[in-house]
């Protein structure tokens, strides 16, 4: 597939040569970039290093885009009116595509890998700039083409070949507007934010986008099935005519269906004029400024670590926590390294932070399964024991955190652990996981506890303490048997064995069993005290065993 895209972008080689690029160098750089995209490991958690390389990354991204494109089929199939259906389709498509490009373009535009291999070689600036822009174009094709293909097929089946023939035109116009929005957004951020602040904002967008997609996958089907939406009359929502997505949908009025809103035919002209104006502004003004701003961010890359290191000295709060949670010097060192690295690693934040929103989203979804009105559900919530589910679902957050605390792109820097005079490496690992527990689980569980107390009353304090102990016990068991490794010391790569599946099963089954036992003892206070005592004892035994992990145990784990 990458070979096809490469041939497509290299067709106007004469144009690229006229712009000052070396064609052979351009083709070689793009070929290597696409191969590196294919071999990029999937972010599915901690995997053991494997000799077998992964070579289908772009195919997987195409598949994911096609699956997301199937979500857009819901409004096309749900609404009978063509213009209304296409308005909902393009609104959803524009929203998700814009967020995808804002969040994912940073990984392509600000990829620093070429600096270490190309800048000291005889490659001119035009070749470097074109290689980056064409790489972005190929990336865009890999997203948009599979994403629109399900809708294109469905339109041809249920509406006829005329609609299928017209389908690419509004879609192309929509892409022009999305590119204009994305370029403007990036330039606005780069104008008013420092390079470091810019990357933090983009990371926040990535986290927010993943949460939006997660919530949409659960709630969109129910929203579209609601009686209010099914009986919606577009006449009562005349303000939709000001949406560019309605202008795109108005293009289908050219094929004959009677327009719902007055002036729809005139609005269809805006669907042609506005995207072309956006494209002209993007090429004429935004793109040159964009290239300059990208260069400024690239220049900042080399000093990023020093800036972060200096900013970390402003607070010694984590130092005090390290002394509280760990008595040994090795444990304090592991605590401080894990605390600082989880704050600095954007990859770790991107993988862990969305889980903080996943738990409440899924909890609300479970509450709405019986299709009870939200007002009645909230009023009767205190009469149910669903807080048990919410408390034990917090284990998912801690499980995700420990899942990624042992992996890193810079795993080779872990040699420092083996060069240090540490008698028991378990002390370092003990401190690292205590840092994750104190930094992420305790604040998050405290917020959930406040919610439980506000709804179910102060009588649930013992339940909260028991749930926190059981979840911590569950995490201790997982790291004792599955995560014997130094923090951020493992290579990220796909694992074809059944270990990952077994870990996922344990992740689901253990807190479920603890929660079931807690549920049956919910009205028996002495039984809850007995369970709490047993959990504390077992937690101490498991954690003591983990903190006393020896070098021989680590060697056995690596075999």
N, C-alpha and C positions, 0 to 999 in steps of 0.2 A: 504493500500500500504506500509506503514511503517513497518507493521508486517511482510510482505513478505521480505523486505530488511533486517530486523533484523534477521529473521531466516536464511537468506542467509549468512550474515557475521558471524553468530554464528555457522555455520556448522563445521569449523575447530577449535572447542573448545579445543581439545587436544593440538593443536599448540599454541593457546593463553595461555593455562595453562603452557606449557613448557617454554614460554617466561616470566613467572613469574606473570601472571595476575590472579586475583581472578575472576572466571567465573561468579559467581552470582552477584558480584559487577559490573562487566563489563556489564552484561545484564541490570541491573537496571539503570546504568548511561546512557547507550545508549537509553533505553526506555524513560527516562525522557527528554533527549536531543531531541529526535524525537517529543515528545509531545510538547515541547516548540517551536520547529520549526513550528508545526501545528498552534499554537496559536499566533504566531507572527503576529501583525497587518500589513495589507497592507499599503503601503505609498501612499495613494490616497488623502491625504489632511487632513484638519481639520474635525474631526468627534466628535460627542458628545459621552459621555460615555454611554455605553449600558450594561445591565446586561448579555446579551447573549454573550457568548464567541465564538470566531471564531476557528474552529477546522479542517480546511481544507487547511492550508497553503501549505503543501507539494503537495497536489493535484493541487493547483493553479500554483505552480512553475513548476510542470510537464506539465501542460497545456500550460504555456508560452513557455517552451522549445520546445514542439511539434509545436507550431505556428511558432517559429523561424526556426525549421527544415523545415517547408514548404517553407521558403525563398530559401533554398538550392535546391529546386526542379526546380527552374528557369533555371540554367545552364544545368541540366540533360535533360530538355525538349527542351531547345533552340538549342543545338548543336547536329548535326546529328552524328558526329564522336564520337565513344564511349570513346576513350582515351582522346580526347579533352574535352568531357563533364565531365568525371571523374576528369580530372585535374582542371577544374573550380570548381567542387563540393568540392574537398578536399582542394583547396586553400581557398575557402570561409569558409568551416567548420573549418579548422585549425586556421584561423585568428580570427574568432569570438569566438571559444572555448578557445583559448589562452587568449584573452582579458577577457572573462567571468571568467576564473579561476584566473587570476591575480587580478581582481577587487573584486570577491566574496569570494575568499579563505580567505581574511583577516577577514571577518565577522565570519568565522568558526574557523580558526586557532587561532585567538586572542580574542575569546569570553571569557570575564572575569567572566561570571556568575558562573562557577564552583568553582572559588577561594573562594567564600563566603560560600559555602555549603560543599565542599569536603576536603579542605586542613586541617581542624581541626578534621577530622574524620579518622579512621584507614583504609585508602585506600593507597596502595603502589604506587610508581612512575610508575611501569610498567602498572598497571591498568589504571592510569590516562592518560599515553601516548597512550596506545592502544585505549582507549575510544575516544580520540581526532582523532587519525588517522582513525579509523573505521567510525567515524562520517563523516570525510572528504570523505571517500570512498563511503558511502551511498549518500552523497551529489553529488558526481561525477556521480553515477549511475542515480540519479534523473535528472541530466542534459543531459547526453549523450544518454541514452536509448530512451527517447521520441524525442530527437532531430534527431536521425538517423532513427527513425521508418518510417517517410514519405518517405524518400529517398529509404529505403529498399523495401518498398511496390512498389514504382514506378519502381524501377529497375527490380523487379520480373515481373511486368506487361508488360513493353515495351521491355525488353531485354531477358526475359526468366529465367527459374529456375536455370540455371547454374550460371548466374550472381548473382542472389539472394543468392545462396549457397556460393559464394565466397565473397559476400559483407562484412560480419563481419571481415574477415581476415585483409584487408587493414585498416579498421576502428580501429581495436585493435592496429595495428602497429602505426597508427596515434596518438592514445591516449598516447602510450609510449613516442613518441617524444614530444608531448605537455606537458606531465608531466615533462620531462627533461627540457624543455624551462622554464616552470613556476618555478620549483625548482631553476634552475640557476639564474633566474631573481630575485627571492626573496633573495637568498644568496648574490648576487651582491649588492643589495640595503642594506641588513643588514650589509654587510661588510664595506661599505663606507658611510652609512647614520646613523644618530642617530635614536633611536626608534621613537622620535617625528617627525623627518623629514621623516622617512620611512612611517608613517601613512599619512602624508600630500601628499607624492608622490602617494601612493595607492589611496587616495581620488581623486587626479588629474586624475589618470587612470580611475577611475569609472565615473567621469564626461565626460572625453573624449570618453569613450566607449558608454555611453548613447547618446552622440551627433552623433557618427558614425552610430549607429543603426537607429537613427531618420533619418539621411540623406540617408542611404541605402534604407530605406523603401519607400522613395519618388523618388529617382533617379535611383535605380537599374533597375526597369522595363524599363525605357526609354533608359538607356545605353544598355541593352540587345536587345532592338528593333532597335537600330541604324544600319544603313546600313553598317557602317564600321565594326562593330563587327560581323554582320551576314555573311559578306564576308571575314572574317579573315582567313588567311591561316597559319597554324601552322608552315609551312616550313620557313616562314619569321620571326618566333620568336623562333629560335633555342636555345636561352638562357633559355627557360623554362625547358630544360633538367636538369638544375642545381637546380631546385626547388624540395624539398622533396615531395611536392604534386604531381609532375609529376611522381616520382618514384612509389608512391602509385597507381596512375592511370595506370602505366605500368604493374601492376600485372594482369590487365584484358587482356593483350596481350597473357597470357597463354591460354586463351580460343579460340584463333584463329584469331582475326581481325588483319589485316596487320598493323604493327606499322608505324606511320607517320614519326617519326624521327629515324635516324640510331642509333643503339645501344640501342633501347628501351628494348629489352629482357635483356640485361646486367644491365640496370638501374633498372629493376624490382628486381634484386638481392639485390641492395642497399636498397630497400624498406623493406627487411627482416633483413638484417644485421645491418643497422644503428639504427633502433628502438630497437633491442635487445641489442646493445651496450649502447644505451642511458638508457635503463632500468637497465642494470648492473651498470652503473656509478651512476644512481640515488639511487639504493639500497645500493651500496657499499660505496659511498663517500658523496653524497649530503644529503641523509636523516639523517645520524647522525649529520652532521653539522647544518642541518636545525632545528633539535630538540633543539640543544644548543642555536641557535640564537632566537628561539621562546621563550625559557625560559628567555633570556635577555630582550625581549620586554615585557613579562608578568611581570617581576620584575620592569620594568619601570612604569607600569600602576599606581602603588600607588602614585608616585610622580608627575604624569603628571599635575594635577591641579595646584600644587604649581609652576611648571615651567611656565605654561601658565600665572598664575597670576603675576609672576615676570616680564615676558616679556611684559605684558600689561602696566606696569608702565613706560616703556621707552618713551612713547609718550603721551602727554596730548592734542593731536589734537582734540579728540572727546569731551574732556571737554570744549574746547572753542566753539565747535559746539553746545553742549548742552545749553550753556548760550545764544548763538545766537538764537536758535530755540525755546527755552522755557524760560519763565520768572519765573515760579513758581519752587520751590524746588522739588515738586513731579514730574513735567514734566521733569526736568533735570535728576532726578533719573531714570525715565522710559527710557529716551533717552540713558543714559549711560549703563543701564542694557541690553537693546536691542542691542546696538552697540557691546558690549563685547561678549554677548552670540552668536550673529550671526557669530562672528569671530572664536569662539571656538568650536561651534557645527559642527561636521563633517556631521551629519545627515541633518542639515539645508543646508549646502553647497551642499551636494549631490542632494538635491531636487530642489534647486533654481538656482545654477550656470549653469546647462545645458540649462536653458531657455534663457540665454544670446545668445547662439548659435542657438537655435530653431527658433528665429525670423528671422535672415538673411537667414537661410536655407529655411524656408518656403516662404520667400519673393522671393528668387531666383526661387524656384519651381513655384510660381505663374507667374513669368515673362516668364518661359519656357513652359507654357502650350500650347502656339500657335505654338510650335516646330520651332520657328525662330532661325536661327544660332546665336550663342552667340555673335559673332563680330557685326552683324547687330543690335542685341538687345541692346548692350552697346552703339553703336553709336547713336541710336534713343531714348535712355532712357530719355534724357532731354526734348524730345518733348511730353512726356506723363506726366500725373499727378499721377503716381503711388507712389510718395513720401507720399501722404496722407495715403495710406495703410501702408507704413512702419512706419510712425510716430505713427499711432494709434495701430499698432501691438505691440508697446512697452508696452502697457497696460498689455499685457500678463505676462511680467516679474514682474511688480509690483503686479499683482494679485497673482502670485505664491508665491512671498515673503510674502505677508500678509496672504496667505493661511496657511503658516507653522510657522508664527511668534508666534502664540498662542498655539502651541502644543509642547510637549516635552516628552521624556522618563522619565525625572525626574520631572514630573508635581507636585509631592507631596511637593516639595520644595516651592511651591507657597503660603504656609501658611504665609510666611513672609509679603505678601501683606496685608493680613487680620489682621495681628498683628500690622501693622504700623498706626500711627495716621494721616491718610490721610482723609481730609474732602470730597474730590471728587475724586473717583478712575479714573474718566475720564481724569484727568490731567496726571496720570501715563501712561494710554493707549495712550493718545495724544502724549506724548513724545516718546513712543516706536515706533509708526508708523511714526513719523517724522524722527526718526533715520533710519528706513528702507528706507524712501523716499530719504533722503539725501545720504545714503550710497550706494544704488543700483540704484535707478531710475535716479537721476540727472547725475551721470557719464555716465550711459548707454545712456540716452537720448541725452546727449551732443555729444557722438560719432556719434549717428545717425544724429544729426543736422549738424555736420561737413560734413558728407557724403552728406546730402541733399544740403547744401550750395555749396559744390564743384561741384555737378552735375547740379543742377537747378539754382544756382546763389543766390546772396545776396537778391534778391527780395522776397525770401521765408521766411524772418525773421519773418514777422507777422504771417505766417502760422505756423511756428515752435512754436511761443509763444502761439498761440491759441490752437494748438494741445497739448502742455504741460499742459495748464490750463484745458482743457477738460479731459485729461487722469487723472490728479490729482483729478478733480471733480468726475470722475467715481470711483476712488479708495475711495474717501471720502464717497460716497453714499454706497459702498459695506461695508466698515467697520462700518458705522453708523447703518446699519440694520442687519448685519450678524456676526460681529466680536467684540461684546462687551465682551471682556475678557482680563485679564492681559497677558502680554507677557510670553510665554512658561509656561502656567499654566493649559493647557487642556490635557486630556488623549487622546492618539491615539487609536482609535478603529473603527471598521466598523460601519456604520450607514445605516440601511436598509430603512430609510424613504426617502421621495422624496426631502428633503431639499438640499442634495448635487446636485441632478439633477437641481433643481431650481437655485441654485447658479451658476452652470456651464452655464446655459442658460442665466442668467443675465450677466455673465462675457463676453459672446459673443455678446449679443444684445445691451448693453448700449454703448460700444465704437463704435459699428457699426453704431448706430443711430447718435451719435455725429460726426462721420466721414462723414456720408452721408450729414448732414447739412453743414459741413465744405466744402465738395466737391462742393455743389451747389453754395456756396458763394466764391469760389476760385478766381474769377476774379472781385469781387466787394469788394473793400477795406473797404468802410464804413460799409458794412454789417458784415464783419469780425470783425471790431472794436465793432460793436453792440453786436455780439455774445460773444466777449471777455469780455465786460463789464458785460453782464448777467451771464457768467460763473464764473467770479470773485465774484460777489455778492452771487450767489448760493453756491459757494464753501465756502465762509466765513460763511454763515448761517449753512450749514451742519457741517462744522468743529467745529464751536462754540457749536452746539448742542451735538456733540460727546465728546468734551473736558469737558462738564458740566454733563456728565453721573454720576448719583448718585448711592449710595449703593442699593437703592431700585430698580433702573433699572437693576443692576446686578443680584439681587435676582430674578426678573421677568424673566431674560434671562436664569437662571439656572433651572427654573421650567419646 
